[in-house]
Amino acid sequence: MNPSPKRVGPLVVLALLLAGLSWPAPVRAQSQPWSLTNAQRQAFLRYYAPVIFKRANANDGRHGYDWLTNFDFDQDGDFSNNKLHWKQIPQFVDASRTGPSAFDRWRVRPTLYTSMIEYMDGGKNLVLVYHLYHALDKNAAGDYQLHDWERVEMQVKNVVGNPGSGESVAYAVVTQHKRNVVRQQGSTDLNFMQTPTGSHLLIWQAEWSDKLLAAHGQELRFVTEPYSFFAGRMASGGKAEADVNNDDGRKKLHYVFVPEDSAAAVAAFNAQPVRYANADAQASRYDNGTSANWPAVKRVTYELQDIADIVPTHWEFGGYATHWLPDAPESFFLESPVLNEAGQAEVSTGMQRFFSKTRDIENEDDREGYPAKKWFFGTFELNSNASDTGGGGSNAFHDNAWASTVVDSRGRTRASASGYSTSPNAWWWQHDYFVHSGAVDSSDGVEQGFWLPGAWYLGSNGGFDGRWVQLFDDRPGVESGVR
C-alpha cells in the first residue's frame, strides 16, 4: 500500500506563495542535475586550451614540418596520403613566396581536436581532451609514422556556470608516446597562463623527428616554470627555452602555438595564423640543437575542432576504406547518434562497426585512430613520470575493462556500470567512460577512479558525451582564422 500524500490547507499554501515572493533566487544545489549549453561547452574548451611551446627540427629543408595542422590540410578528403603530402610542406612554404601555385589550395590550419565529458558527481565536473594533430612524426627507431596522437587532458571540478567562476583543475595528463603522465592540482609542474580570456596550461612539445634516449617524435611534457618567466624573456628578447618535467636542463623552443579564441593570449604573444600568404614568415628554420632568442620564435595561432568530426570517417558506412584499413573493427552499441554542429545525425544508432587501423599510402604504418585509443574510453594507465627509455602505457587495465574483470573504486565493472551484461569481450557501449581520480596505482591492471554509471550522459542527468557530438563550426575550405 502506497502512503497517501499529506494535504496542506489552502491558506497555508497562499501564505507560502506570498512569502516566496520576497525570498532571494535559490542557489543551484550542487547535487541537482543541470547541464551546460553548447555555447558554454565551447567556452570551457576555449578557456582551458593549452599554450604549446615547441622545439623544431626545421633546418636542411624541413621548414614547416613542426606545424600543427588538420586531417584534411591538403583538401583532398583522403587521410591515407597525409604523411606523403606533409613531406611536401617545405615546397608549400617556398611556393608561397612567389604567389599562386599548386599548393595555394592547401589549408594548414593548425588544429587541436577536442571532446568534453560532462557529468554529475557531487557537483558538475568535466573531462577536457585536446588532441594535437600532426600529419607525421618519427619514432625512436627513425621510422616515419602517419598521424600523431599526443593529447592533453584535464579534469575540471566544481563547475557552476561559465568558465572562470571558481572551478578548478584537479589534474592534467599529457601523452608521452605510450605513457600517460599525470600531475595533480598543487603540483609545481602545473603552470597556467592566466588571462581575462582563459587559463591556459603551459605545455612543451618535442620536434617531429627521432632522437635516441631523449624527447622526440612530438611527445609532450609539462612546463615547470611560471608564465612570468616567459613574459620576462619575451620582453628582454632573451633565450627561448623551457624547463620541463622529468628532464635536466631547459629545453629549446622555436614555436609557440596559441589558441586563436583567447584574445588576451594572442595579444600577449602577438601570434598570427598560418596562411598561404604568410607561410614563409611563420616557418622556423632552426635545428633542434640550435637555440633561438625570443624575437626569432614563431608565434602561431591554432583552432579547436571536434574529435567527433573524425569519428564518422571510421564508421563502416562512412567511407572508412579511404582512410582506414579493413582490419580488426571495433563494435560499438550506439544509443545516441553522432551529431554534427546542426544537430543532424551523421552515424545512426544501433550496433555499429568502426575501423581504426591507419591506411598509409606509403605502406609504412598501421597506427590506430580514435575508436581504438585507450584515452578515448579513459582506460589508460596513469604514470607518475616521463621516461626516455620507454615503458609505461600498459594495456592491462584496458584489457580488464574490455573483459569487465576488475572493479572500479566504487565496486563496479564496466558492464555493471552500464547495465549491459553481454558487453564484456564483445562490444563497447558508446558511453563507456572511466573517470580517473588522478592518483597513480602501482597495481598492474588496476586504476583509481570509477565508471560513469547508467544514463549519466543524458541532459536530464546533467551529462554530455562530447566524443559523439560536434560543437565547433568546420568552416570548410577557408584559411586559418577566417570566420
C-alpha positions in Angstrom: 0.0 0.0 0.0 1.4 3.4 -1.0 1.4 6.1 1.6 -1.1 8.9 0.9 0.4 12.4 0.3 -0.2 14.8 3.2 -2.7 17.6 2.5 -1.9 21.2 3.1 -4.7 23.7 3.7 -5.2 26.5 1.1 -4.4 29.3 3.5 -1.1 27.7 4.2 -0.3 27.4 0.5 -1.3 31.1 0.0 1.0 32.2 2.8 3.9 30.2 1.4 3.4 31.7 -2.1 3.3 35.2 -0.7 6.3 34.7 1.4 8.1 33.2 -1.6 7.8 36.5 -3.5 10.3 38.1 -1.1 12.8 35.2 -1.0 16.1 35.5 -2.9 16.5 33.3 -6.0 17.6 29.9 -4.9 21.2 28.8 -5.3 21.5 25.7 -7.6 22.2 22.7 -5.4 25.5 21.1 -6.4 23.9 17.6 -6.3 20.9 18.6 -8.5 21.4 17.7 -12.2 21.8 20.6 -14.6 23.5 21.0 -18.0 25.8 23.4 -19.7 24.7 24.9 -23.0 26.7 24.1 -26.1 27.9 27.6 -26.1 29.2 27.1 -22.5 30.9 23.8 -23.6 32.7 25.6 -26.4 33.6 28.3 -23.9 35.2 25.8 -21.4 37.2 24.1 -24.2 38.5 27.5 -25.3 39.2 28.8 -21.8 41.4 25.9 -20.9 43.0 25.3 -24.3 46.8 24.9 -23.7 49.7 27.1 -24.8 52.2 24.9 -26.6 55.9 25.7 -26.7 57.6 23.6 -29.3 61.1 22.7 -30.3 61.6 22.4 -34.0 63.8 20.4 -36.3 63.4 22.6 -39.4 66.8 23.0 -41.0 68.0 21.1 -44.0 64.8 21.7 -46.0 62.4 20.7 -43.3 60.8 24.1 -42.7 57.1 23.7 -41.8 57.4 20.1 -40.6 56.7 21.1 -37.0 53.5 23.0 -37.6 50.3 21.6 -36.1 47.8 21.0 -38.9 44.5 19.2 -39.5 43.4 15.9 -41.0 42.5 17.5 -44.4 45.2 20.1 -44.8 45.7 19.1 -48.4 41.9 19.4 -49.2 41.7 16.1 -50.9 39.4 14.3 -48.5 41.9 11.4 -48.1 43.8 10.9 -44.8 45.9 8.0 -46.2 48.3 10.3 -48.0 48.8 12.9 -45.2 52.3 11.8 -44.4 53.3 11.7 -48.0 51.9 15.1 -48.7 53.3 16.7 -45.4 56.7 15.8 -46.7 56.0 18.5 -49.3 55.2 21.2 -46.8 58.6 22.9 -47.5 57.6 23.2 -51.1 54.3 24.8 -49.9 56.3 27.3 -47.9 58.7 28.0 -50.8 55.9 28.4 -53.3 54.1 30.9 -51.1 56.9 33.4 -51.6 56.2 33.8 -55.3 52.4 33.8 -55.4 49.7 31.3 -56.7 50.8 27.7 -57.1 49.5 24.2 -57.0 49.8 24.5 -53.2 47.7 27.6 -52.7 44.5 25.5 -52.1 46.1 23.8 -49.1 44.8 24.9 -45.7 47.4 24.2 -43.0 45.0 25.4 -40.2 46.8 24.2 -37.0 44.2 22.4 -35.0 43.5 20.7 -31.7 40.7 18.1 -31.9 38.6 18.2 -28.7 36.0 16.4 -26.7 34.2 17.1 -23.4 32.8 14.6 -20.9 30.3 16.4 -18.6 28.9 14.6 -15.6 27.4 15.0 -12.2 29.2 13.5 -9.2 28.5 15.6 -6.1 28.6 18.6 -8.4 29.3 19.3 -12.1 32.7 18.1 -13.4 34.3 18.0 -16.8 37.0 16.0 -18.6 38.5 18.1 -21.4 40.6 16.4 -24.1 42.8 18.1 -26.7 44.4 16.1 -29.4 47.3 17.9 -31.1 47.2 16.9 -34.7 50.4 16.4 -36.7 50.5 14.6 -40.0 53.7 12.8 -39.3 56.4 12.1 -36.9 59.4 9.7 -36.4 59.7 7.0 -33.7 62.9 6.3 -31.8 64.0 3.8 -34.5 63.8 6.6 -37.1 60.7 5.3 -38.9 58.2 7.8 -40.3 54.7 7.4 -38.9 51.4 8.7 -40.1 49.1 10.8 -37.8 50.5 11.7 -34.4 48.2 11.0 -31.4 49.6 13.1 -28.5 46.9 14.7 -26.3 46.4 16.9 -23.3 43.6 16.0 -20.8 42.3 17.9 -17.8 39.7 17.2 -15.2 37.8 20.3 -14.2 35.8 20.1 -10.9 33.0 22.1 -9.3 31.7 23.8 -12.4 29.0 26.3 -11.5 28.3 28.1 -14.8 30.6 29.9 -17.2 34.4 29.2 -17.1 36.4 31.2 -14.6 33.7 31.1 -12.0 35.5 29.2 -9.3 36.0 25.8 -10.8 39.4 24.1 -10.5 41.7 21.8 -12.5 42.0 18.6 -10.4 44.7 17.1 -12.6 46.1 17.1 -16.1 47.5 14.3 -18.2 49.9 14.5 -21.2 50.8 11.8 -23.7 54.5 10.9 -23.9 54.3 8.2 -26.6 52.6 5.3 -24.8 52.8 6.9 -21.3 50.1 9.0 -19.7 51.9 11.3 -17.3 49.7 12.9 -14.7 50.1 16.0 -12.4 47.6 16.8 -9.7 46.3 20.2 -8.5 49.0 21.9 -6.4 51.9 20.4 -8.3 54.6 22.9 -9.3 54.7 21.2 -12.7 51.2 22.6 -13.4 51.6 26.1 -14.7 48.9 28.2 -16.4 48.9 31.4 -18.4 46.1 33.3 -16.6 44.4 35.9 -18.8 41.0 37.6 -18.9 40.1 35.2 -21.7 41.5 31.9 -20.4 43.6 29.8 -18.1 46.0 28.1 -20.5 48.1 25.1 -19.3 51.7 25.5 -20.4 53.0 22.5 -22.4 56.3 21.8 -24.1 56.4 19.6 -27.2 59.4 17.9 -28.8 60.1 18.1 -32.5 58.7 15.7 -35.2 62.0 13.8 -35.7 63.6 10.9 -33.8 66.2 11.3 -31.1 67.7 8.4 -29.2 67.2 8.4 -25.4 65.8 11.9 -25.5 62.5 13.7 -26.0 61.4 13.3 -29.7 58.5 12.5 -32.0 56.1 15.2 -30.9 56.0 13.9 -27.3 54.5 16.3 -24.6 55.9 17.5 -21.3 54.6 19.8 -18.6 56.3 23.2 -18.4 57.6 23.6 -14.9 58.2 27.3 -14.9 55.5 30.0 -14.5 54.3 32.2 -17.3 56.0 35.2 -15.8 59.4 33.6 -16.7 58.4 33.5 -20.4 56.9 37.0 -20.2 60.2 38.3 -18.9 62.3 36.5 -21.5 60.0 37.8 -24.3 60.2 41.4 -23.0 64.0 41.2 -22.9 64.4 39.3 -26.2 66.2 36.6 -24.3 66.8 32.9 -25.0 63.7 30.9 -25.8 63.7 27.8 -23.6 61.5 26.0 -21.1 62.1 23.7 -18.1 60.0 20.5 -18.3 59.1 17.6 -16.1 61.5 14.6 -15.6 64.4 16.1 -17.5 67.5 18.0 -16.7 68.1 21.4 -18.1 65.9 23.7 -20.1 64.6 22.7 -23.5 64.9 24.8 -26.6 61.8 26.2 -28.2 61.2 27.7 -31.6 57.4 27.9 -31.9 54.6 28.9 -29.6 51.1 27.7 -30.6 48.4 29.9 -29.0 44.5 29.3 -29.0 43.1 31.7 -31.5 39.9 32.3 -29.4 41.8 33.7 -26.4 42.3 37.3 -27.4 44.5 38.1 -24.5 46.9 35.2 -25.1 47.0 36.0 -28.8 47.9 39.6 -28.0 50.5 38.7 -25.4 52.4 36.6 -27.9 51.5 38.6 -30.9 50.5 35.3 -32.5 49.5 35.1 -36.2 47.6 32.4 -38.2 49.4 30.3 -40.8 48.0 31.1 -44.2 49.4 30.6 -47.7 50.3 34.3 -48.0 52.4 34.3 -44.8 53.6 30.7 -44.6 57.2 31.7 -45.3 57.2 34.1 -42.3 55.6 31.6 -40.0 58.0 28.7 -40.7 61.0 28.2 -38.5 64.4 27.1 -40.0 66.0 26.2 -36.7 67.6 22.9 -35.9 66.7 21.1 -32.7 70.2 21.7 -31.4 70.3 25.4 -32.0 69.0 28.0 -29.6 66.8 30.9 -30.6 66.1 34.2 -28.9 62.5 35.2 -28.5 62.4 37.6 -31.5 63.1 34.6 -33.7 60.3 32.4 -32.2 57.3 31.8 -34.5 54.1 32.6 -32.7 51.2 30.7 -34.4 47.5 30.6 -33.6 45.6 27.3 -33.6 41.9 26.5 -33.7 39.7 24.0 -32.0 37.7 21.3 -33.8 35.9 18.1 -32.7 37.1 14.5 -32.3 33.5 13.8 -33.4 34.4 15.4 -36.8 36.7 12.4 -37.5 34.7 9.6 -35.8 32.3 9.2 -38.7 35.3 8.5 -41.1 35.9 5.3 -39.0 32.3 4.1 -39.5 31.6 1.1 -41.7 29.1 3.1 -43.7 31.1 6.4 -43.7 33.7 5.7 -46.4 36.2 4.4 -43.9 38.2 2.5 -46.6 39.7 5.8 -47.9 41.4 6.5 -44.6 41.5 3.2 -42.5 42.3 -0.4 -43.1 39.5 -3.1 -43.1 41.3 -5.0 -40.2 40.1 -5.6 -36.6 37.0 -3.4 -36.4 35.7 -2.2 -33.1 32.0 -2.8 -32.3 30.0 -0.1 -30.5 26.4 -0.1 -29.4 25.2 3.4 -30.1 22.2 4.6 -28.1 22.8 8.1 -29.4 23.7 9.1 -33.0 26.8 11.0 -33.8 25.6 14.6 -34.3 27.0 17.4 -36.4 27.0 21.0 -35.5 23.5 21.4 -36.8 22.2 18.6 -34.6 21.8 16.2 -37.5 22.8 12.6 -37.3 26.0 11.5 -39.1 26.1 8.0 -37.7 22.9 6.2 -36.8 22.1 4.3 -33.6 22.3 0.6 -33.0 25.2 -1.8 -33.2 27.9 -0.3 -35.4 31.4 -1.2 -36.5 34.3 1.3 -36.6 37.7 0.7 -38.3 40.7 2.2 -36.6 43.9 0.9 -38.2 45.6 3.6 -40.2 45.7 3.3 -44.0 49.1 4.7 -45.2 49.6 5.1 -48.9 53.3 4.7 -48.3 52.6 1.3 -46.6 54.9 2.3 -43.6 52.5 2.4 -40.7 49.4 0.8 -39.1 48.8 3.0 -36.1 45.2 3.3 -34.7 42.7 6.1 -34.6 40.2 7.4 -32.0 37.9 4.3 -31.6 40.9 2.2 -30.5 42.7 4.8 -28.3 42.7 3.9 -24.6 42.2 7.6 -23.7 39.0 7.6 -25.8 37.5 5.4 -23.1 39.5 6.6 -20.1 41.1 3.1 -19.8 44.7 4.2 -19.8 47.3 3.6 -17.2 48.4 6.7 -15.3 52.2 7.2 -14.9 54.0 9.4 -12.4 57.0 10.2 -14.6 58.1 10.5 -18.2 60.8 8.3 -19.4 63.4 8.4 -22.3 63.9 4.7 -22.2 60.3 3.6 -23.0 57.9 1.6 -20.8 54.6 2.6 -19.3 51.4 2.6 -21.1 50.4 -0.9 -20.1 47.4 -2.4 -21.8 46.4 -4.4 -18.7 43.7 -2.1 -17.3 42.2 -1.5 -20.8 42.1 -5.3 -21.3 40.5 -5.8 -17.9 38.0 -3.1 -18.7 37.1 -4.8 -22.0 36.6 -8.0 -20.2 34.9 -6.4 -17.2 37.1 -8.5 -14.8 38.1 -5.8 -12.4 36.0 -3.5 -10.3 36.5 0.3 -10.0 36.9 2.2 -6.8 33.1 2.0 -6.2 32.8 -1.7 -6.8 31.5 -1.6 -10.3 32.8 -3.2 -13.6 32.3 -1.7 -17.0 29.3 -3.9 -17.6 27.7 -3.4 -14.2 28.1 0.4 -14.5 26.4 0.4 -18.0 23.9 -2.3 -17.3 24.9 -4.2 -20.4 25.8 -7.6 -19.1 26.6 -9.0 -22.6 29.2 -6.3 -23.5 32.3 -7.9 -21.9 34.8 -9.2 -24.5 32.2 -8.4 -27.2 31.5 -4.7 -27.7 31.8 -1.2 -26.3 28.8 0.8 -25.2 29.4 4.2 -26.7 29.0 5.9 -23.3 31.5 3.7 -21.5 33.9 6.0 -19.8 36.3 5.6 -16.8 36.9 8.7 -14.8 40.4 8.7 -13.2 40.8 10.0 -9.7 44.2 11.4 -10.7 46.1 9.0 -8.3 48.7 6.6 -9.7 48.1 3.0 -8.7 51.1 0.7 -8.9 49.0 -2.5 -9.2 49.1 -3.8 -12.7 45.7 -3.7 -14.4 44.1 -1.5 -11.7 43.4 2.2 -11.8 41.8 4.5 -9.2 38.5 6.0 -10.3 35.1 5.0 -11.4 32.9 4.1 -14.4 30.3 6.7 -15.2 27.0 4.8 -14.5 23.8 4.2 -16.4 22.3 7.1 -18.3 24.9 9.6 -17.0 25.2 11.2 -20.4 21.6 12.5 -20.6 21.0 16.2 -20.2 18.3 15.4 -17.7 21.0 13.8 -15.6 23.4 16.7 -16.1 25.5 14.8 -18.6 27.0 15.3 -22.0 29.2 12.9 -24.0 31.2 15.1 -26.4 33.0 12.2 -28.0 30.0 11.9 -30.3 28.8 15.5 -30.7 30.4 18.1 -33.0 30.5 21.6 -31.4 32.8 23.8 -33.5 32.0 25.1 -36.9 34.1 23.3 -39.5 34.4 26.3 -41.8 35.5 24.1 -44.8 37.9 25.5 -47.3 38.8 28.7 -45.5 42.1 29.9 -44.3 43.2 29.8 -40.6 41.4 32.4 -38.5 38.8 33.3 -41.2 35.2 33.4 -40.0 
